[in-house]
Amino acid sequence: MRSMLFIVLSIMLCGCSGTQTVVQTPVEAQVEFTFQHKTVLDASNPFAQDSKLPYGLVDFTKIKAEHYLPALEAGMAQQLEEIDQIAFQAAEPTFENTMIPLEKSGRLLNKVYPYFSNDAGSNTNDTIKEIQKAIAPKMAAHEDAIYLNSKLFSRIEKLYEKRSTLSLDPESVRLIEEYYKRFVRSGAKLDDAGKARMSAINAELASLTTAFGQNILAEMNDASVVVDDVSLLDGMTDAQIQAASELAKSRGLEGKYVIALVNTSIQPSLKTIKNRALRQQIHEASVSRGMRDNASNNIEKAIQILRLRAERAQLLGYANYAAYSIDDKVAHTVDAAENMLVSMIEPAKASLAREKADLQALADAQKANIQIEAYDWLYYAEQLRKQRYNMDDSVVKPYFELNNVIENGVFYAAEKLYGIKFVERKDIPVYNPDVRVFEVFDVDGPPLALFIGDYYARPSKRGGAWKSAFSTQSELTGDMPVIINQTNIAKPPAGEPTLLTFDEVTTLFHEFGHALHGMFAHAKYPSFGGTNVPRDFVEFPSQFNEIWATWPEILSHYAKHYQTGEVLPSEWIDKIVEANQFGQGYATTENLGASMLDLLWHKMDQEALKSITVENLEQKEAELLDSVGLLISTTPPRYRTAYYNHIFVSGYAAGYYSYLWSEVLDADAEAWFKERGLTRENGDHLRKSVLSKGNTEDAMKIYRDFLGREPYVEPLLKRRGLVQ
């Protein structure tokens, strides 16, 4: 997300109906975009009136799926009228008559879309899915009606050319520069034929990516493994078995057990299930998603998306889509991103080989008479972890109860670092009974933000974990942050506590790092608020926030037995910290596999992509991984092509490397804190120099101002145990 305008135009999937309006873009109307819409929203629609709830939050209990379409229609119609008023005014362009109204445009649209997006991602239904599919190309046309509007671009270009003479503050100058860059990257300088083709590509991509994402969710549910015999679940806890039974009942499979899948290649359930045949079945179900002979097959869609992106990049003068995408990132060049990844491959593989030898030795000692396969890895790794660190999830999990982790861990760390406070608001309506709302107060008491936590998995929620926002901070609009964190923790049976794995604990800290980035935003313009930063910088605050999960002072404050209140014994705390490096060869290799697969697909130009077919895509995927030494049978990439939500749906195309790129920064920042300590002074320095900045300055300048130097890669290699 980039701004109020960019938020909608970059990720919205919606559309319109009603009275017809034709929006003409460049001079003499070379390209036309036809919309049918009403500019006035019926007063009964909950989005029609200003909310009386805190922070402008719309009452979830009053929103129905049928409200979205007319609200989005009216929002688009209103924004196009606003754009026309800016573009076709007779007065010469000034910052006040062009940039300011542009930043304020789309107020209704930007109000409605976050709620629609939230329902689509975490609370979907057939109506929402149909709206997504039907409207996606029209929303893409709405985007083109703005970005390919030559009158509007002409005004921005004039301001860009004389920006140094306008006596503007640096943030305002940057606003002009960012808009100019976005318009150019969207095709504003193309000729008429190029603009027409760009519009067609954008519409088709919008439909394809929507369908791709819906197929991923369908496959996660359809590929779940059904078990008839409870004895096959040996190794799972009683609570896990009961949850599998209840999931089966919810699907009409009384007397059976359903093992749900998460959207990664390797499934967490493989850690404990003793039956090797069942482990293999789960693994094969996981890695075949999106490639099965059913309606949710994603192979053809992936090929089409890749080809259209390559064509789009070429239209804009780039050799391939990776070059186009990364040009706008901190890395700036494909070589820079790729070199960072390649530099880690051999150390990661060397560590992986040592780990595999250890696992094979363990299996041999147990006379298992097997060769370690992908579906064996987590099972034996978990046993080895227990041996080395005397750690057992069943023993440790009672110390990681969800509510305690949130309030006495995640929130407590933020309170210690930044002086903020959290007060739960049970008077604010929610869209699901499990959702929790907290008001966040700044140092000395003024309200800062509203935080919403939606932690449990359900069939209507897509996999993974993420942060989004119902509103973004801006001095210009007066908006305050309303941030939501989504995770997919299995909900226990009624009356049972929610006990977490340490991976799930880390995820909570990670997503809250994104939330803090949004809460602490202090920007004049919506374009620059919070997480509206380059993709390969946005993960730095979130990955950095993970360090508090194992910081002794924080860990000892939240790691308490849910029944007795006993603090996790100090020797266990030491083991958790020590065990943080365990299995990093595997973790790094699967991440590198996904990151390189993303880059290699998007480095292919139009000609190269012609050779990719439905029949050979899996083979080509293997060849790409093999070309960089990452085709490893025991360690598939974290995501395979057909269920790679990040790059085909969520905006990380040619950008999944961002996680490792950002981890270089966060490991370096962790070393900085270890030298100086967890103090308010150091927390305030991070907040002032990084978390409050958003995109008001160049990302690497922000980071250098924080550390006082360029980042070092060595702390990451040491953290992951890849070097001594």
Secondary structure, 3 states (H helix, E strand, C coil): CCCHHHHHHHHCCCCCCCEEEEEECCHHHCCEEEEEECCCCCCCCCCCCCCCCHHHCCCHHHCCHHHHHHHHHHHHHHHHHHHHHHHCCCCCCCHHHHHHHHHHCCHHHHHHHHHHHHHHHHCCCHHHHHHHHHHHHHHHHHHHHHHCCHHHHHHHHHHHHCHHHCCCCHHHHHHHHHHHHHHHHCCCCCCHHHHHHHHHHHHHHHHHHHHHHHHHHHHHHHCCEEECCHHHHCCCCHHHHHHHHHHHHHCCCCCCEEECCCCCCCCHHHHCCCCHHHHHHHHHHHHCCCCCCCCCCCHHHHHHHHHHHHHHHHHCCCCCHHHHHHCCCCCCCHHHHHHHHHHHHHHHHHHHHHHHHHHHHHHHHCCCCCCCCHHHHHHHHHHHHHHHHCCCHHHHHHHCEHHHHHHHHHHHHHHHHHCCEEEECCCCCCCCCCCEEEEEECCCCCEEEEEEEEEECCCCCCCCCEEEEEECCCCCCCCCCEEEEEEEECCCCCCCCCECCHHHHHHHHHHHHHHHHHHCCCCCCHHHCCCCCCHHHHHHHHHHHHHHHCCHHHHHHHCECCCCCCECCHHHHHHHHHHCCCCHHHHHHHHHHHHHHHHHHHHCCHHHHCCCCCCCHHHHHHHHHHHCCCCCCCCCCCCCHHHCHHHHCCCCCCCCCHHHHHHHHHHHHHHHHHHHCCCHHHHHHHHHHHHCCCCCCCHHHHHHHHHCCCCCCHHHHHHCCCCC
